[in-house]
Amino acid sequence: MGQPYLLMLTAAQVLFVPLVLQLLFKTTKSLNYFTIIAMLSVFIVQFVSTGWLQSVLASIYLLFTLYVGGKGLERFLARGFTNWAELSIDVGLMYLVAGGLWFFAWITGMDTGFSPMITWLTAIHFHYSAFLLPISLGFFGRIHNSRWYALVVPIILAGPMLVAIGLTFWPLLEVISVVLYVIAIYGLIILSFQTRFPSRVQAILIRLSYSTLGFTILFSFLYAANMFGYWVVTIDFMLLFHGLFNSILFGLVGILGWMLEPPETKQDSWKFPVSQVRGKLKGTGKPYPGLVDDLGAFVDVKDLPKTIVHFYEQTHQYRLFASVKWALWFLPIALVYKIISRQVQQLNLPLSSRSTEMTFTLNSVDPTLDTRLLPRAWIRSVKEKTVFTAIYSQHETEGRTYMNIALPLPFSTMIGILQLDAADGKLILSSQGKGDPGIYLAGGKTLFKLPLSEHFLIKETGDGSLAAHHKMQIFGLPFLHIDYSIFKKKLTGS
């Protein structure tokens, strides 16, 4: 316990962690008290030699990291996949739990299958690379937003776990992850020099902090090359230069930089109405003619063919045929989900791509149960088996009207907020956009944004007929494409 290099972990625990938490949770008294107790435990454990007392003190710190990780999970569940900046902070808070576990293992001498030095290195890895860096990256994302930032963040967030897995099971993965890490870190450095910071001093400190990572990460790359028998750098060298530089120039300088001008979150709370229907929809009222009463409330109908407008306002006068195409990579998941969807009768899509007619009913829903404006249930079926139960409504935010669609699920509801636009005589409905648009999961009082997006394009193909293309993505990867053919019913109703 007397080696000077051990102070690098202690510095993170008693200085960097509490400072970061103060920036994030300024008024949380319970967290402040817990932090003080945990820091005292880490400090005292440096001077005691009794085994059981060391275990108790390490346990207090472990409980503290679990509490912090819980705060990160709470933040995540209250918001979901909304933006990379806040997600990065959430993940950093949750990663600290791993740091607490490895610290506990090191203090207690637990047999992890590794030497005490490797156990300690893993603990420090999860305090710096997995806690400090993601949170600093999140702060940076509050003042910078670009396509490149969205590429850098997931690589950095996955890096600590990939390195740990590679170190434990597959050394080649460690090398691959370090290579990706190097690319992401240098991308972050470039972005930091392209970004205007609130103050010049903060710009200097944050750029220095990130540039330090660009320098020290090269030592990690060289150290990882040791697995091939090329002993370029030693563990002692890594401790002296890599660790010391990261502790002072990355950790301390970076935190001081953010303390000068703490960036505020740009994430607003959602205020749109959410359907309170949960589980299977029970009972509907009188028939409704269309999905909406007036499409002009959503978009300028002068830019659209009359057939599109008529379909949305007089939906019951049309027939619907669908061809479902699952992405090949997603098909195994779809096969498993099909077992569930048959039971819940929601999102119960066919596995075949053959064009099939979807019959439907369109009826009112009791607004006192749903709590939204004029809700109506569009229940679609294939061969008398329910495929979709979607409850349509609408809401207005800042002068714009959005389509507010609820799909009841067991104990929850999936919410789709769609933005409507007209372009080149086509109607576009999308869950992507600033503000309300998105796909959410509502349960209890929690509204969680899912990593899903959908895009509809509806166009006129002939007299009285329409074609609609529906695409869905998860984490930006396409997994479902549905082609709809929509025909007006004949006068006989056939």
CORDA-V82022 format. One record per residue. N is the residue number from 1. RES is the residue in one small letter. SS is DSSP state (H for helix, E for strand, L for the rest). OMEGA is omega in whole degrees, 0 to 359 (999 if undefined). Layout:
N,RES,SS,OMEGA
N,RES,SS,OMEGA
//
This chain:
1,m,L,186
2,g,L,181
3,q,L,182
4,p,H,184
5,y,H,180
6,l,H,180
7,l,H,179
8,m,H,177
9,l,H,179
10,t,H,179
11,a,H,179
12,a,H,185
13,q,H,187
14,v,H,182
15,l,H,187
16,f,H,182
17,v,H,180
18,p,H,179
19,l,H,178
20,v,H,181
21,l,H,177
22,q,H,178
23,l,H,184
24,l,H,186
25,f,L,189
26,k,L,188
27,t,L,181
28,t,L,184
29,k,H,181
30,s,H,178
31,l,H,179
32,n,H,179
33,y,H,180
34,f,H,180
35,t,H,180
36,i,H,180
37,i,H,181
38,a,H,180
39,m,H,176
40,l,H,179
41,s,H,179
42,v,H,180
43,f,H,183
44,i,H,184
45,v,H,178
46,q,L,189
47,f,L,180
48,v,L,181
49,s,L,180
50,t,L,186
51,g,H,184
52,w,H,179
53,l,H,175
54,q,H,180
55,s,H,179
56,v,H,181
57,l,H,178
58,a,H,179
59,s,H,179
60,i,H,179
61,y,H,178
62,l,H,178
63,l,H,178
64,f,H,179
65,t,H,176
66,l,H,178
67,y,H,179
68,v,H,177
69,g,H,176
70,g,H,177
71,k,H,177
72,g,H,178
73,l,H,179
74,e,H,177
75,r,H,183
76,f,H,182
77,l,H,179
78,a,H,186
79,r,H,179
80,g,E,185
81,f,L,184
82,t,L,178
83,n,L,186
84,w,H,182
85,a,H,182
86,e,H,177
87,l,H,179
88,s,H,177
89,i,H,179
90,d,H,182
91,v,H,178
92,g,H,178
93,l,H,181
94,m,H,178
95,y,H,183
96,l,H,178
97,v,H,178
98,a,H,176
99,g,H,178
100,g,H,179
101,l,H,181
102,w,H,175
103,f,H,178
104,f,H,179
105,a,H,181
106,w,H,182
107,i,H,184
108,t,H,181
109,g,L,181
110,m,L,180
111,d,L,180
112,t,L,185
113,g,L,180
114,f,L,176
115,s,L,177
116,p,H,180
117,m,H,180
118,i,H,178
119,t,H,178
120,w,H,180
121,l,H,179
122,t,H,177
123,a,H,181
124,i,H,177
125,h,H,182
126,f,H,175
127,h,H,182
128,y,H,185
129,s,H,186
130,a,H,179
131,f,H,184
132,l,H,184
133,l,H,178
134,p,H,180
135,i,H,174
136,s,H,178
137,l,H,177
138,g,H,176
139,f,H,180
140,f,H,180
141,g,H,178
142,r,L,178
143,i,L,180
144,h,L,177
145,n,L,179
146,s,L,178
147,r,H,182
148,w,H,176
149,y,H,179
150,a,H,176
151,l,H,182
152,v,H,187
153,v,H,183
154,p,H,178
155,i,H,180
156,i,H,180
157,l,H,180
158,a,H,185
159,g,H,182
160,p,H,180
161,m,H,179
162,l,H,178
163,v,H,180
164,a,H,178
165,i,H,179
166,g,H,179
167,l,H,185
168,t,H,190
169,f,L,190
170,w,L,184
171,p,H,180
172,l,H,177
173,l,H,177
174,e,H,180
175,v,H,180
176,i,H,182
177,s,H,178
178,v,H,178
179,v,H,178
180,l,H,180
181,y,H,179
182,v,H,180
183,i,H,181
184,a,H,180
185,i,H,179
186,y,H,173
187,g,H,178
188,l,H,179
189,i,H,180
190,i,H,180
191,l,H,181
192,s,H,179
193,f,H,178
194,q,H,186
195,t,L,176
196,r,L,180
197,f,L,180
198,p,L,179
199,s,L,182
200,r,H,180
201,v,H,178
202,q,H,179
203,a,H,180
204,i,H,183
205,l,H,181
206,i,H,178
207,r,H,176
208,l,H,179
209,s,H,181
210,y,H,179
211,s,H,176
212,t,H,177
213,l,H,179
214,g,H,178
215,f,H,185
216,t,H,181
217,i,H,178
218,l,H,177
219,f,H,177
220,s,H,179
221,f,H,179
222,l,H,179
223,y,H,178
224,a,H,179
225,a,H,179
226,n,H,181
227,m,H,180
228,f,H,178
229,g,L,179
230,y,L,184
231,w,L,183
232,v,L,179
233,v,L,181
234,t,L,179
235,i,H,178
236,d,H,178
237,f,H,179
238,m,H,180
239,l,H,186
240,l,H,186
241,f,H,182
242,h,H,183
243,g,H,183
244,l,H,179
245,f,H,180
246,n,H,183
247,s,H,186
248,i,H,188
249,l,H,175
250,f,H,186
251,g,H,185
252,l,H,182
253,v,H,180
254,g,H,180
255,i,H,177
256,l,H,179
257,g,H,180
258,w,H,178
259,m,H,180
260,l,H,181
261,e,L,182
262,p,L,180
263,p,L,179
264,e,L,179
265,t,L,177
266,k,L,182
267,q,L,177
268,d,L,176
269,s,L,180
270,w,L,183
271,k,L,181
272,f,L,181
273,p,L,182
274,v,L,178
275,s,L,178
276,q,L,177
277,v,L,179
278,r,L,180
279,g,L,183
280,k,L,179
281,l,L,182
282,k,L,174
283,g,L,175
284,t,L,185
285,g,L,185
286,k,L,178
287,p,E,174
288,y,L,180
289,p,L,186
290,g,L,178
291,l,L,176
292,v,L,177
293,d,L,183
294,d,L,180
295,l,H,179
296,g,H,177
297,a,H,184
298,f,L,189
299,v,L,178
300,d,L,185
301,v,H,177
302,k,H,182
303,d,H,185
304,l,L,172
305,p,L,182
306,k,H,182
307,t,H,180
308,i,H,180
309,v,H,182
310,h,H,180
311,f,H,182
312,y,H,182
313,e,H,180
314,q,L,186
315,t,H,185
316,h,H,181
317,q,H,185
318,y,E,173
319,r,E,188
320,l,E,176
321,f,E,185
322,a,E,173
323,s,E,186
324,v,E,180
325,k,E,177
326,w,E,173
327,a,L,184
328,l,L,183
329,w,L,183
330,f,L,186
331,l,H,177
332,p,H,178
333,i,H,179
334,a,H,179
335,l,H,179
336,v,H,182
337,y,H,181
338,k,H,179
339,i,H,180
340,i,H,186
341,s,H,177
342,r,H,183
343,q,H,184
344,v,H,180
345,q,L,177
346,q,L,185
347,l,L,185
348,n,L,186
349,l,L,176
350,p,L,176
351,l,L,179
352,s,L,178
353,s,L,180
354,r,L,180
355,s,L,184
356,t,E,178
357,e,E,173
358,m,E,174
359,t,E,184
360,f,E,170
361,t,E,182
362,l,E,186
363,n,E,179
364,s,E,176
365,v,L,181
366,d,L,182
367,p,H,177
368,t,H,176
369,l,H,183
370,d,H,179
371,t,L,177
372,r,L,184
373,l,L,173
374,l,L,181
375,p,L,178
376,r,E,185
377,a,E,174
378,w,E,184
379,i,E,182
380,r,E,183
381,s,E,172
382,v,E,182
383,k,L,176
384,e,L,175
385,k,E,184
386,t,E,179
387,v,E,180
388,f,E,163
389,t,E,183
390,a,E,180
391,i,E,185
392,y,E,173
393,s,E,180
394,q,E,174
395,h,E,182
396,e,E,176
397,t,E,178
398,e,L,174
399,g,L,179
400,r,E,180
401,t,E,180
402,y,E,172
403,m,E,185
404,n,E,189
405,i,E,180
406,a,E,174
407,l,E,183
408,p,E,178
409,l,E,177
410,p,L,177
411,f,L,184
412,s,E,177
413,t,E,173
414,m,E,183
415,i,E,174
416,g,E,177
417,i,E,186
418,l,E,176
419,q,E,183
420,l,E,178
421,d,E,176
422,a,E,180
423,a,E,178
424,d,L,178
425,g,L,179
426,k,E,177
427,l,E,180
428,i,E,175
429,l,E,185
430,s,E,176
431,s,L,180
432,q,L,180
433,g,L,180
434,k,L,176
435,g,L,188
436,d,L,188
437,p,L,180
438,g,E,176
439,i,E,188
440,y,E,172
441,l,E,181
442,a,E,176
443,g,E,186
444,g,L,178
445,k,L,183
446,t,E,174
447,l,E,190
448,f,E,179
449,k,E,183
450,l,L,178
451,p,L,181
452,l,E,173
453,s,E,178
454,e,E,184
455,h,E,177
456,f,E,171
457,l,E,183
458,i,E,182
459,k,E,178
460,e,E,181
461,t,E,181
462,g,E,182
463,d,L,177
464,g,L,180
465,s,E,181
466,l,E,172
467,a,E,179
468,a,E,179
469,h,E,183
470,h,E,180
471,k,E,177
472,m,E,180
473,q,E,172
474,i,E,187
475,f,L,178
476,g,L,181
477,l,E,178
478,p,E,178
479,f,E,182
480,l,E,178
481,h,E,180
482,i,E,175
483,d,E,179
484,y,E,169
485,s,E,187
486,i,E,182
487,f,E,176
488,k,E,181
489,k,L,176
490,k,L,183
491,l,L,179
492,t,L,181
493,g,L,181
494,s,L,999
//
